[in-house]
Amino acid sequence: MIIVNLDVMMARRKMSLNELSERVGITIANLSILKTGKAKAVRFSTLDAICRVLDCTPGDILEYKNND
C-alpha cells in the first residue's frame, strides 16, 4: 500500500493547500485528492513540482507499507 504524506510535509513547511496549489500550478481539488490518498496515479512532473516547492524528495511524500 502506498501512503501519501503530503499533509505532513505541508505542515513541516507551514504551507497551506491554497499556497501549495498556487505555487505548483495544480488545482486545490487535485491536490486534495492526492493529499487524502484517493489518487490512483500521480504524474512525475506533478511530483517534481511538489518536491521543488516543498524542498523535499518523493520519499518524503510517498511511503510504501506492506499489507502483510
C-alpha positions in Angstrom: 0.0 0.0 0.0 1.3 3.5 -0.8 0.8 6.1 1.9 0.8 9.8 0.9 2.4 12.1 3.5 1.7 15.3 1.7 -0.1 16.8 4.7 2.9 16.0 6.9 5.3 17.8 4.5 3.0 20.8 4.2 2.7 21.1 8.0 6.5 20.9 8.3 6.9 23.7 5.8 3.9 25.6 7.3 2.2 25.8 3.9 -1.5 25.8 3.2 -3.2 23.8 0.5 -4.1 27.1 -1.2 -0.4 28.3 -1.2 0.9 24.9 -2.5 -1.8 24.9 -5.2 -0.7 28.4 -6.4 3.0 27.7 -6.3 2.8 24.3 -8.0 0.1 25.3 -10.5 -2.3 22.4 -9.7 -5.9 22.9 -8.6 -6.9 22.6 -5.0 -9.2 19.8 -5.8 -6.5 17.7 -7.4 -4.1 18.4 -4.6 -6.8 17.5 -2.1 -7.3 14.1 -3.9 -3.6 13.5 -3.7 -3.4 14.6 -0.1 -6.2 12.3 1.1 -4.6 9.3 -0.7 -7.6 8.9 -3.1 -5.5 9.5 -6.2 -4.9 6.5 -8.4 -1.8 8.0 -10.1 0.5 11.0 -9.9 2.5 12.4 -12.8 6.2 12.6 -12.3 6.0 16.3 -13.4 3.5 16.9 -10.6 5.6 15.1 -8.0 8.7 17.0 -9.2 6.9 20.4 -8.8 5.6 19.5 -5.4 9.0 18.4 -4.2 10.6 21.6 -5.6 8.1 23.8 -3.8 8.3 21.8 -0.5 12.1 21.3 -0.8 11.8 17.5 -0.2 12.2 14.2 -2.0 9.5 11.9 -3.4 10.3 9.6 -0.5 9.3 12.3 1.9 5.8 12.3 0.3 5.2 8.7 -0.7 5.7 5.8 1.6 5.3 2.1 1.0 3.7 -0.2 3.6 3.5 -3.9 3.2 -0.1 -5.2 3.8 1.1 -8.4 5.4 
